[in-house]
Amino acid sequence: MSYITYNHEYQRKLKTTFIGCGGHAQRNIYPTFQYAPVDLVAVCDLDLNRAQGCARQFGARSFYSDHMEMLAWEKPDLVFIVTNCDDNFRPRYPKLAIDCMNAGAHAWIEKPPAASSSEIREMMKVSAQTGKHVGVGFKKMFYPANQKAREIIQSPEFGPLTAITARYPQALPPLQERSSVQKMQSFLDHIVHPHSVLRYLAGELESIFVRRNQTVSSGIVSLRFKNGSIGALHLSQGQSCRSYYERTEVIGDGTNVIIENNIRVTWFRRDRPAGDNGRAGNYFDGGVDHAPVFWEPEFSLGQLYNKGIFLLGYAYEVIYFTSRLLEGEAPEIGTLDDALELLKVYEAYQKGDEELILI
């Protein structure tokens, strides 16, 4: 059983400030501080009234409308940054994260972390110069369902990973629109989700091959990973809005694991063949040692494991990053290295369809 430590139970905490007091931040990120080793001392928003209300709501002692002023006065250990895009439709994170690192603070930024791989490289450069780390909010790397699947995949019983398929309902703009940051804004915002899962489960990507449906802007993406495994991503635009959004399946050698709706995990374990064709009479043959294993949370008890901020990875990504910093260790999940690959993937989509694109 995984037990969660509450904020007041930590012996040491990071002096923390926050840039951004919008809806997503207040719904999903600030509430995770109940379970993380952070001492929230100040918040900042361009709307000072909103910053004041957010500070009151989440217990910060000070509020600002200028992040540079906040950095100078508060001298935090860590800054969380959850903002919108600028007037040119580009994420604000690179400049803000660099400001924080240069001020002596680590930074945690939401996705999408940037609009280009060059901006990621610039953050990496400043991180190396200052010794400050940047965590990136790739929440799907922290979904309990995906973490369980990864545990299974890495077990000796699973064998080598041979193939992975994923589905995500994202529209792919036509090629003539992909050079426009404005028209690609939604695609950039969402494409990091399925690709972060693919990277987390299958490793570094080597190449992609894109085909697009013109009727509903869906797509099929063929993938090859550096470990030799193959995969496919279905950008399933056109599916019912009532359908569950995602389905991921990973195949090993005689075994496979399926993640449905991001909460339901089924592991089909390796078994011996059913027998001669036309002779097997009982599908229970094989015994419990070879039967599929199934996990799904219950929603009757008021447990942490069935709260949205845990099921959706928000709590785990914040707990992980802050705990690593307290231990004096660099994060290994949700990093700028992950961000660099995902922005290179985004840039590959911009280049065209129906051609092999090396990452």
Long-range contacts (C-beta under 8 A, 24 or more apart in sequence): 4-35, 4-304, 4-315, 4-319, 5-35, 5-37, 6-34, 6-35, 7-33, 7-34, 7-35, 7-36, 7-37, 7-38, 10-37, 12-37, 12-326, 13-37, 13-38, 13-39, 14-38, 14-39, 14-76, 14-77, 14-78, 14-322, 14-325, 14-326, 15-39, 15-41, 15-74, 15-75, 15-76, 15-77, 15-78, 16-40, 16-41, 16-76, 16-77, 16-78, 16-79, 16-80, 17-41, 17-42, 17-43, 17-44, 17-60, 17-70, 17-71, 17-74, 17-76, 17-78, 17-79, 17-80, 17-105, 18-42, 18-43, 18-44, 18-54, 18-60, 18-79, 18-80, 18-81, 18-82, 19-43, 19-44, 19-45, 19-67, 19-70, 19-79, 19-80, 19-81, 19-82, 19-83, 19-96, 20-44, 20-45, 20-80, 20-81, 20-82, 20-83, 21-45, 21-47, 21-50, 21-51, 21-53, 21-54, 22-50, 22-82, 22-83, 22-84, 24-82, 24-110, 25-54, 25-80, 25-82, 26-54, 26-57, 26-58, 28-308, 28-309, 28-312, 28-314, 29-80, 29-82, 29-110, 29-137, 29-314, 29-318, 30-54, 30-57, 30-58, 31-309, 31-314, 32-309, 32-314, 32-315, 32-318, 32-319, 33-58, 33-318, 35-304, 35-315, 35-318, 35-319, 36-315, 36-318, 36-319, 36-322, 36-323, 37-322, 37-323, 37-326, 38-78, 38-318, 38-322, 41-74, 41-76, 42-70, 42-73, 42-74, 42-76, 44-70, 67-96, 67-99, 68-99, 68-103, 71-99, 71-100, 71-103, 71-105, 72-103, 75-103, 75-104, 75-105, 76-105, 77-105, 77-106, 77-325, 78-105, 78-106, 78-107, 78-108, 78-322, 78-325, 79-105, 79-106, 79-107, 79-108, 80-107, 80-108, 81-107, 81-108, 81-109, 81-110, 82-109, 82-110, 82-137, 83-110, 85-185, 88-181, 89-115, 89-181, 89-182, 89-185, 90-114, 90-115, 90-181, 91-115, 91-188, 94-119, 94-120, 94-122, 94-123, 97-123, 97-126, 97-134, 98-122, 98-123, 98-126, 100-132, 101-126, 101-127, 101-130, 101-132, 101-134, 102-126, 102-130, 104-130, 104-132, 105-132, 106-132, 106-133, 106-134, 106-135, 106-325, 107-132, 107-133, 107-134, 107-135, 108-134, 108-135, 108-136, 108-137, 108-318, 108-321, 109-134, 109-135, 109-136, 109-137, 110-136, 110-137, 111-136, 111-137, 111-138, 111-139, 111-189, 111-192, 111-193, 111-196, 112-188, 112-189, 112-192, 112-342, 112-343, 112-346, 113-336, 113-339, 113-343, 114-339, 114-343, 115-181, 115-188, 115-343, 116-343, 116-347, 117-340, 117-343, 117-344, 117-347, 119-343, 120-336, 120-339, 120-340, 120-343, 121-340, 123-336, 124-336, 124-340, 127-336, 133-324, 133-325, 133-330, 133-331, 134-335, 134-336, 135-317, 135-321, 135-331, 135-334, 135-335, 136-334, 136-335, 136-336, 136-338, 136-339, 137-317, 137-334, 138-192, 138-196, 138-200, 138-317, 138-333, 138-334, 138-338, 138-339, 138-342, 139-312, 139-313, 139-314, 139-317, 140-193, 140-194, 140-196, 140-197, 140-200, 140-262, 140-313, 141-196, 141-197, 141-199, 141-200, 141-313, 141-317, 141-333, 141-334, 141-338, 142-313, 142-314, 142-316, 142-317, 142-320, 142-333, 142-334, 143-262, 143-311, 143-312, 143-313, 144-305, 144-310, 144-311, 144-313, 144-316, 145-259, 145-262, 145-263, 145-264, 145-265, 145-295, 146-197, 146-200, 146-201, 146-248, 146-259, 146-262, 146-313, 147-316, 148-265, 148-295, 149-201, 149-248, 149-250, 149-257, 149-259, 149-265, 150-200, 150-201, 152-257, 152-267, 153-201, 153-250, 153-252, 153-257, 157-255, 157-269, 157-270, 158-252, 158-253, 158-255, 158-257, 159-252, 159-253, 159-254, 159-255, 159-270, 160-229, 160-252, 160-253, 161-201, 161-202, 161-203, 161-227, 161-229, 161-250, 161-251, 161-252, 162-229, 162-230, 162-251, 162-252, 162-253, 163-229, 163-230, 163-231, 163-250, 163-251, 164-198, 164-201, 164-202, 164-223, 164-229, 164-230, 164-231, 164-232, 164-248, 164-249, 164-250, 164-251, 165-231, 165-232, 165-233, 165-234, 165-248, 165-249, 166-194, 166-197, 166-198, 166-231, 166-232, 166-233, 166-234, 166-246, 166-247, 166-248, 166-249, 167-233, 167-234, 167-236, 167-246, 167-247, 167-248, 168-193, 168-194, 168-233, 168-234, 168-235, 168-236, 168-245, 168-246, 169-235, 169-236, 169-237, 169-238, 169-239, 169-243, 169-245, 170-194, 170-219, 170-235, 170-236, 170-237, 171-216, 171-217, 171-218, 171-235, 171-237, 172-210, 172-212, 172-217, 172-218, 172-219, 172-235, 172-237, 172-349, 173-217, 174-212, 174-214, 174-217, 175-212, 175-352, 175-353, 178-349, 178-350, 178-351, 179-350, 184-350, 187-346, 187-349, 188-346, 191-342, 191-345, 191-346, 191-349, 192-342, 192-346, 194-233, 194-235, 194-246, 195-233, 195-341, 195-342, 195-345, 196-338, 196-342, 197-248, 198-223, 198-231, 198-233, 199-338, 199-341, 199-342, 200-333, 201-248, 201-250, 202-227, 202-229, 202-231, 202-250, 203-227, 203-229, 204-341, 205-341, 205-345, 205-359, 206-358, 206-359, 207-356, 207-357, 207-358, 207-359, 208-345, 208-348, 208-349, 208-357, 208-359, 209-354, 209-355, 209-356, 209-357, 210-348, 210-349, 210-352, 210-353, 210-354, 210-355, 210-357, 211-353, 211-354, 212-353, 213-238, 262-311, 262-312, 263-296, 263-297, 263-311, 264-294, 264-295, 264-296, 265-294, 265-295, 265-296, 266-292, 266-293, 266-294, 266-295, 267-292, 267-293, 267-294, 268-292, 269-293
